[in-house]
Structures are given as structure tokens and as C-alpha cells.
Amino acid sequence: MPQWLQWSLIIAGLVAIVLLLVFIRRHASLISEGRKRDNKARAFQARRRQEMIESVQVIAMAIEADQVEYSEACLRLKGLLDHIEPALLDQSPFHVFQQVHDQLQHMPTHRARQATDTRFVEKMDRERFAVEKQHADEIRRAATALRLHRFPAEP
């Protein structure tokens, strides 16, 4: 084999090695960036979950101290539990949050409530207060159980 061919093959091999090293380095850095993003996302989700759990406990304490309307608390707790531990809404005594939500979900809130006729709002309030009164004891018991409930670290 001629010497010029040997040198050509050696140079081609070295070029291939350099190109492969560049490719491997870029790929490794992409994998590293992906892991960092995943770790940040997991940390964010864990923080968000912990904040929602704290919100659930604060609302449960507010129910126990009669500092919040039961209807509003049930709607908020149902929304939070949907994200934290949805299966809890099917268990006793927590199913009351789902029941109250189902009975009140047709009512307008916030701006829609402000735009609604006053007499209709008063009628809805009477309905809401009746639902609250009907479930008051069950809501308080569920709030106490929820405050004492230990949520799993991860869903």
C-alpha cells in the first residue's frame, strides 16, 4: 500500500475521531441540559404541590374556626384536591366537598355574579345558604379530617 494512501487513511481516521468527539460532547451537553430542566420542573411541581397542601390545611382551619363560608371553602377544596389527591373526593368524609361543589357549580361567580340581576343573586344566595346548612356538620368533620390527613410526598 502506498505511503500517501496510508497517511490519507490516518488523517481521515483522525478527522472521523474529532467529528465523533464533537458530536458526543454536544449530545452529552444536551442530555445534561435536559436533566437540569427536568430537575427544575420536578422541584417546581413539588413546591407547587406543597403550597397546595398548605392551602388545603389553611382552608380546613378556617372552616373549623368559622372564618370562611362553607360553600366557598368546599369549592376551593374540591379544586385543590383535584390536583393533589383526586381519589380523596370519593372517600368518606371528604366526599362532601364534591357533593357541595356539584350542587353549587351552576352558580355564577366573580364578574358573572356582579353582572347578574340582584333578585336572582339573592335567590342563589338563599339556595347556597340552604346547601351550607344542610351539610354544615359534615363539612366541619371533613375539614378536621382533612387538616389531620397526611398527603403522600408525591402523587
N, C-alpha and C positions, 0 to 999 in steps of 0.2 A: 504494500500500500504506500503510495507516495506520501512524502512528508507534508506537503501542503494540505492533503486531504486529512491527515491526522490532526494537524493544527486547526483546520476548519471545523472538524467534529468536536475537538476540545472546546473551541470558542463557542460553538453552537450549544454544547452541553452547559457551559458556564452561563450563557445568556438564559437558557431554559431554567437553570437553578435560580438565578437572580429574579426572573419573572415569577417563578413559583413562590419564592420568599416574599416578594411584594404582594402577591395575591393572598398568601397565608396571613401576612401581617394585617392587611386591610380586612380580611374576613374575621380575624381574631378581634380587631378593634370594633367591628360591627356587632359581634357577639357580646363583647364587653358592654357596649353602649346599650344594647337590648336588655342585658341583665340589670344594668343600673336603672333603666326605665321601669322594668318590671318590679324591682325592689321599691322604687319610689311609689309606684302605683299601689303595691301591696301595703306600704306604710300609710299612704293616704286613705285607702279603704279601711284599714284597721283603726286609724284615727277617727274617721267618719263614723264607723260602727260604734266606737266607744262614746263618741259625742251623742249619738242617737240613744244609746243605752242610758247615758246620764240624763238626757231629756225625758226618757220614759220614767226614770226614777223621780225626777223633779215633778213631773205632772202627777205621778201617783201620790207623792207627798202633798201636793196642792189639793188633790181630791180629798185626802184624809183630813186636811186642815180646812176644808170648805172654802178654799181661796179661788176656785175656778168653777164655772158652770159645768155640770156633768156632761152635757151634750157636747160642748166644745172639747172637753178632755177626751171623751170617747172617740170623737172624730180624729183628733190628733194622735191618740194612742194607736188607733187602728192603722193609720198611715205609717207610723213609726214601726209598729210590729210587722207590717207587711214587708218591710226591708230587713228587719233584724231576725225575726223568727216567725214566719207566717203560720207555721203549724200550731203555734200557741193559741191563735184565734179560734181554733176548733176544740180546744180543751177547756174543761171547767176549771176555774170560774171565769176565765178570760173571754169566753165566747160572748159575754155581754157587750163587749166593745164592738164586736161585729154586728150584733143584733141592733144596738142603738144606731150604729152607722147606717145599716140597711133601712131603718125606719126614718132617718133624717136626711139621707143623701139627696133627696129630691128638692130640698130647700135651698134657695139661693143664698150665697154668702158674699161678703165684702161689697164690691161695687154693684153687683147684681141685686143685692138686698137693698142697697141705698136707692136704686132705681125703681124698686117695686113699690106699688101702692101701699100706703100706710095701713089701711084696713087689712090688706092681705098679709102684711108683715105681722100685724097683731094676731091674726088668726094662726099663722105659722108659729108664732111665739107660744100661744096657748097650747098648740099641739106639741111643741118641743118641751114645754114645761111638764105636760102630762107624761110624755115618754121618760123624762128625767125622774119624775115622781114614781112612776111605775117601776123603774129599775134602780132606784137610789141605793137601797141596801146591797143589792147585788154588785153595783158599781163600786161601792166602798170596799166590799170584801175583795173584789177583783183587784182594786188598786193596792190594797195591803199585800195581797199575794204577789202582785207584780213588783212592788217595791222590794220584797224579800227574795224574789226569783233571781237565780244566778244564771245569767246568759252564758252560753259557751263562748270561748275566746274567738272561734272562727265559725262561720255559718256551716 
